[in-house]
């Protein structure tokens, strides 16, 4: 039996270093489930500590610590190993591992200096390897390059050169061949063709690990303070620890489907709009109102994706605005929530208020105010949960309450509340999500934000406005399989008022 368990663990840990990010997350969760199982706990823990000792890349070693965090989330009562045992097994400590250990062992006194590992100083006049320079924004997200540039400009140090230096040392130690073939296989997107979902090659982990070492060098030499170093290191964590607690649900039964969709495009769109109208009518009697949502509808000969944007509207005259323009305004970068997350690894913190005058817009004879904002700056990247990269996290507007607002995971949702008053509840769903995608089609997923009806009605009364939906149905179509997909959109509004306010 022991040999059989070791074989199964070997396969799971092999997947933990697999290029496909979704596979890594599933493997991490699978190992964590074994770690909380009384029968398999000891064997799994022994294997995990042994695995940590053999890792030669800082970013991959951190995945082993994520297993412990995942186990802790699955069963808070599970007994984890002593922190000293984990630290002894960790062959490649880093700033990221320091941060993760602080999450796992909240009561432990950790010293960052013990995790600051890097190579010897770069010689004056060292040049950057051409391969490193060419692929530093392909094999890892461009945010790494952005942060490196910010460090150089703000601190006046050759951070990019040291990053490249650490990268070259790792490449030499691991005898990695410098080729773009892995990039082509795992990451190339061909219009209209299937491709792998978000992936990390071995070279991606080399870039990431070298970046962590360069941060350690910058802190150790006094060029960067610890707080800034931890902030910048968090980008190497593949999953937001707060959002990770939120498991996506199955597709809601009330979300429009393709059950009435036929091959004819016009009939299909009309059927979807009819379902959206029924959904709007049903919402008028609910305790919480759908304030924002986006999601996959169906796939026939074409692919359909629906977006719902709740807003407060006042009518001042007969001219009706272009709804497509309203949707673009709602989605633009300016409509993002101002949040403060003290823990860089977690999408949890304070939702800060904005003046209504700064948020409102005027389009023809309509004055409009969004009911939600996307939290673009909340939490960390979601590399291991790719659908959350396609669908944004949305939050209620803080003007719905004059009190201080906080947000975080609570009762299977990301909940925003002011003291005891719930302001909004966001969660997401998946529907047949797989390891492959077709670009530029939307992911088979969705997300929704609900706001209590009494808050909406109170604001309507105080502002003399009407709560409404402006919706966009996106359609992706092509004539033949070898052709590229084309896209067009149709917009409709529900609940808008045409009564001119005094």
Secondary structure, 3 states (H helix, E strand, C coil): CHHHHHHHHHHHHHHHCCCEHHHHHHHHHHHHHHHCCCCCHHHHHHHHHHHHHHCCCHHHHHHHHHHHHHHHHHCCCCCCCCHHHHHHHCCCCCHHHHHHHHHHCCCCCCCHHHHCCCCCCCCCCCCCCHHHHHHCCCCCCCHHHHHHHHHHHHHCCCHHHHHHHHHHHHHHHHCCCCCCHHHHHHHCCCCCCEEECCECCHHHHHHHHHHHHHHHHHHHCCCCCHHHHHHHHHHHCCCCCCHHHCCCEECCCCCCCCCCCCCCHHHHHHHHHHHHHHHHHHHCCCCEEEEEEEEEEEECCCEEEEEEEEEEEEECCCCCCCHHHHHHHHHCCCCECEEECCCCCCCCEEEECCCHHHHCEEECCEEEEECEEECCCCCCCCCCCCHHHHCCCEEECHHHCCCCEEEEECCCCEEEEECCEEEEEEEEEECCCCCEEECCCCCCEEEEEEEEHHHHHHHHHHHCCEEEEEEEEEEEECCCCCCCCEEEEEEEEECCCCCECC
